[in-house]
């Protein structure tokens, strides 16, 4: 036994003599970090990196089966999901891994922002982190295209439509993105090249700079209220902290990272097993227009902004917004590189985070429910609730049929059933007078098409009679306040 | 590698030594070689950027397929199709025959962000499933975020057959009609 150990030791010493592994290990994993950075808040960076590793491993395996061809990829996705042994599992882990990667990366960025860790001397760490966020979102979008189904096809169409708004060079940029004038095989091939070679390569390169900064300038110490960052003194102060309470990252500070890594892996596996892979939905066949294109959840907020923004500012915001936000974030450590780090004394930073999260959360929720989209099948699928038909006159009943067959229900719910683009009609008779209803139906307006050309006068009469009857029990029909004889205010 | 101080450097004055020359030649040759590799690479990648779209006349079918006063769904095969395009080569459009040889052929793509608009015969509206854009029978903007009416294809009727000029993805940069 001793002989064996000695032999193993000999081999190790021989390898180490050639490769200097111990030295390498000491100067990297063994580097000293402030004891205060051994906090649960500091595990998010390594957890993001872990997600990327999972994506690399599962991505390579998926690429062993997947065929990036417009004609074949959908079939190979079906094969991966339903026939290849454990194919569904790898697809699910890759999909959930991407969700976790984007999510944990955002948390990491939030923590760095709130802890003022982007300040002097860690500007390059912050900027490479921003670039990594950009690359990761690029991986998310191109990955969504790899799942080459109807959502991928129309998602590409949305991307092209946004690029088509670029002044002067729009057409060239669309061609560049699609690899030709139209979404076809070359589009998928170039997105494949981006997704599996270019973007992951960029991530690896940037991660190495990101980590290099951790070694050169050190991990930031846990911020204390009242301890200010000064360019002149910080480096000395940091060295003093390391001298006083520095511990080697391995094995002293790594324990929480290890626990967090395991938790993240278990969470990804649990989601993968419980919820499975996403899609593919219908085939990427442009002729199948009976489709509701929706992006993956990390882009739902952009989808929502595109629906809610006023028309006049849309092109400027879609194209200029990302540039502006990017420049602002890059500039952050330069105009706010010193001073207070603790979030307890940075109310603007805290408010910014709350605002951004509330806005992103709300927009994502809206994007998920998309109340602005017509419910394409409501007119033939949704019933008229019974209480709005019972006891109605023949004219009103006729009106309810017209409302149904003229697709009004696609945008207008009645008592919650139907589309939500326009207002619910359940109480419209109490809100609008007969004249107002006639005008609205014929002329449209307020984001409603004009129906004047498409309805006969008889149909308008019937529709308006029906709508006047749509009121909560006991509420009179709306009356024109300019007309004499109006009832006293209640 | 330490030069002995007693030995005067051979590069004194402005004399070019063999070593200097080799270094300069090494750099120079690699700049040329880099360009020789790099320019074709960039050209390859950017070829799509500089290649203008070439539209072709595409047959949509005999005019008899399209009744007067109606709007019908039609599909055509993308003229720049490749063998491995699969079903993505089949492109849909909406054909409105006003009367006789008077047509309007609308692109399927909403002018807002390119989603496929659907035609509703009863209300005579096109509706978009993405952000709620709506268009009238003649393609005019009716409601929602689209910045303009539907894109139309150039068309012609020859020997009773309807042709359209197509081959690109209609978007705000390539459609001026």
HADDOCK unambig.tbl for C-alpha pairs under 7 A between the chains (distance, minus, plus):
assign (segid A and resid 69 and name CA) (segid B and resid 84 and name CA) 6.54 0.50 0.50
assign (segid A and resid 70 and name CA) (segid B and resid 84 and name CA) 6.30 0.50 0.50
assign (segid A and resid 70 and name CA) (segid B and resid 85 and name CA) 5.07 0.50 0.50
assign (segid A and resid 70 and name CA) (segid B and resid 86 and name CA) 5.73 0.50 0.50
assign (segid A and resid 70 and name CA) (segid B and resid 88 and name CA) 6.90 0.50 0.50
assign (segid A and resid 71 and name CA) (segid B and resid 84 and name CA) 5.25 0.50 0.50
assign (segid A and resid 71 and name CA) (segid B and resid 85 and name CA) 5.22 0.50 0.50
assign (segid A and resid 71 and name CA) (segid B and resid 86 and name CA) 3.73 0.50 0.50
assign (segid A and resid 71 and name CA) (segid B and resid 87 and name CA) 6.62 0.50 0.50
assign (segid A and resid 154 and name CA) (segid B and resid 115 and name CA) 6.10 0.50 0.50
assign (segid A and resid 157 and name CA) (segid B and resid 114 and name CA) 5.41 0.50 0.50
assign (segid A and resid 157 and name CA) (segid B and resid 115 and name CA) 6.85 0.50 0.50
assign (segid A and resid 158 and name CA) (segid B and resid 113 and name CA) 4.87 0.50 0.50
assign (segid A and resid 158 and name CA) (segid B and resid 114 and name CA) 5.41 0.50 0.50
assign (segid A and resid 158 and name CA) (segid B and resid 115 and name CA) 6.89 0.50 0.50
assign (segid A and resid 161 and name CA) (segid B and resid 113 and name CA) 5.00 0.50 0.50
assign (segid A and resid 161 and name CA) (segid B and resid 114 and name CA) 5.72 0.50 0.50
assign (segid A and resid 161 and name CA) (segid B and resid 171 and name CA) 5.54 0.50 0.50
assign (segid A and resid 161 and name CA) (segid B and resid 172 and name CA) 6.98 0.50 0.50
assign (segid A and resid 162 and name CA) (segid B and resid 113 and name CA) 6.61 0.50 0.50
assign (segid A and resid 164 and name CA) (segid B and resid 171 and name CA) 5.77 0.50 0.50
assign (segid A and resid 164 and name CA) (segid B and resid 172 and name CA) 5.40 0.50 0.50
assign (segid A and resid 164 and name CA) (segid B and resid 173 and name CA) 4.80 0.50 0.50
assign (segid A and resid 165 and name CA) (segid B and resid 172 and name CA) 5.87 0.50 0.50
assign (segid A and resid 165 and name CA) (segid B and resid 173 and name CA) 6.22 0.50 0.50
assign (segid A and resid 170 and name CA) (segid B and resid 173 and name CA) 5.22 0.50 0.50
assign (segid A and resid 171 and name CA) (segid B and resid 173 and name CA) 5.16 0.50 0.50
assign (segid A and resid 171 and name CA) (segid B and resid 174 and name CA) 6.03 0.50 0.50
assign (segid A and resid 172 and name CA) (segid B and resid 49 and name CA) 4.79 0.50 0.50
assign (segid A and resid 172 and name CA) (segid B and resid 50 and name CA) 6.48 0.50 0.50
assign (segid A and resid 173 and name CA) (segid B and resid 49 and name CA) 6.36 0.50 0.50
assign (segid A and resid 175 and name CA) (segid B and resid 48 and name CA) 5.63 0.50 0.50
assign (segid A and resid 175 and name CA) (segid B and resid 49 and name CA) 5.82 0.50 0.50
assign (segid A and resid 176 and name CA) (segid B and resid 48 and name CA) 5.09 0.50 0.50
assign (segid A and resid 176 and name CA) (segid B and resid 49 and name CA) 4.82 0.50 0.50
assign (segid A and resid 179 and name CA) (segid B and resid 48 and name CA) 5.64 0.50 0.50
assign (segid A and resid 180 and name CA) (segid B and resid 48 and name CA) 5.74 0.50 0.50
assign (segid A and resid 181 and name CA) (segid B and resid 53 and name CA) 5.74 0.50 0.50
assign (segid A and resid 181 and name CA) (segid B and resid 168 and name CA) 4.60 0.50 0.50
assign (segid A and resid 181 and name CA) (segid B and resid 169 and name CA) 6.12 0.50 0.50
assign (segid A and resid 182 and name CA) (segid B and resid 168 and name CA) 4.91 0.50 0.50
assign (segid A and resid 182 and name CA) (segid B and resid 169 and name CA) 4.81 0.50 0.50
assign (segid A and resid 184 and name CA) (segid B and resid 85 and name CA) 5.63 0.50 0.50
assign (segid A and resid 184 and name CA) (segid B and resid 88 and name CA) 5.79 0.50 0.50
assign (segid A and resid 184 and name CA) (segid B and resid 89 and name CA) 6.66 0.50 0.50
assign (segid A and resid 185 and name CA) (segid B and resid 84 and name CA) 6.35 0.50 0.50
assign (segid A and resid 185 and name CA) (segid B and resid 85 and name CA) 4.82 0.50 0.50
assign (segid A and resid 284 and name CA) (segid B and resid 88 and name CA) 6.50 0.50 0.50
assign (segid A and resid 285 and name CA) (segid B and resid 87 and name CA) 5.39 0.50 0.50
assign (segid A and resid 285 and name CA) (segid B and resid 88 and name CA) 5.48 0.50 0.50
assign (segid A and resid 286 and name CA) (segid B and resid 88 and name CA) 6.19 0.50 0.50
assign (segid A and resid 286 and name CA) (segid B and resid 90 and name CA) 6.66 0.50 0.50
assign (segid A and resid 286 and name CA) (segid B and resid 91 and name CA) 6.00 0.50 0.50
assign (segid A and resid 286 and name CA) (segid B and resid 92 and name CA) 6.70 0.50 0.50
assign (segid A and resid 287 and name CA) (segid B and resid 90 and name CA) 6.52 0.50 0.50
assign (segid A and resid 287 and name CA) (segid B and resid 91 and name CA) 6.13 0.50 0.50
assign (segid A and resid 287 and name CA) (segid B and resid 92 and name CA) 5.29 0.50 0.50
assign (segid A and resid 289 and name CA) (segid B and resid 116 and name CA) 5.87 0.50 0.50
assign (segid A and resid 292 and name CA) (segid B and resid 129 and name CA) 5.73 0.50 0.50
assign (segid A and resid 292 and name CA) (segid B and resid 130 and name CA) 6.65 0.50 0.50
assign (segid A and resid 293 and name CA) (segid B and resid 130 and name CA) 6.48 0.50 0.50
assign (segid A and resid 307 and name CA) (segid B and resid 131 and name CA) 4.99 0.50 0.50
assign (segid A and resid 307 and name CA) (segid B and resid 145 and name CA) 6.62 0.50 0.50
assign (segid A and resid 311 and name CA) (segid B and resid 145 and name CA) 5.64 0.50 0.50
assign (segid A and resid 311 and name CA) (segid B and resid 147 and name CA) 6.25 0.50 0.50
assign (segid A and resid 372 and name CA) (segid B and resid 131 and name CA) 5.80 0.50 0.50
assign (segid A and resid 372 and name CA) (segid B and resid 132 and name CA) 5.50 0.50 0.50
assign (segid A and resid 373 and name CA) (segid B and resid 129 and name CA) 5.55 0.50 0.50
assign (segid A and resid 373 and name CA) (segid B and resid 130 and name CA) 5.80 0.50 0.50
assign (segid A and resid 373 and name CA) (segid B and resid 131 and name CA) 5.20 0.50 0.50
assign (segid A and resid 373 and name CA) (segid B and resid 132 and name CA) 4.47 0.50 0.50
assign (segid A and resid 374 and name CA) (segid B and resid 129 and name CA) 6.25 0.50 0.50
assign (segid A and resid 374 and name CA) (segid B and resid 132 and name CA) 5.73 0.50 0.50
assign (segid A and resid 405 and name CA) (segid B and resid 122 and name CA) 6.71 0.50 0.50
assign (segid A and resid 406 and name CA) (segid B and resid 122 and name CA) 5.51 0.50 0.50
assign (segid A and resid 406 and name CA) (segid B and resid 123 and name CA) 4.77 0.50 0.50
assign (segid A and resid 407 and name CA) (segid B and resid 123 and name CA) 6.45 0.50 0.50
assign (segid A and resid 447 and name CA) (segid B and resid 143 and name CA) 4.83 0.50 0.50
assign (segid A and resid 447 and name CA) (segid B and resid 144 and name CA) 5.82 0.50 0.50
assign (segid A and resid 448 and name CA) (segid B and resid 143 and name CA) 5.59 0.50 0.50
assign (segid A and resid 449 and name CA) (segid B and resid 142 and name CA) 4.80 0.50 0.50
assign (segid A and resid 449 and name CA) (segid B and resid 143 and name CA) 5.54 0.50 0.50
assign (segid A and resid 454 and name CA) (segid B and resid 123 and name CA) 6.11 0.50 0.50
assign (segid A and resid 454 and name CA) (segid B and resid 124 and name CA) 6.74 0.50 0.50
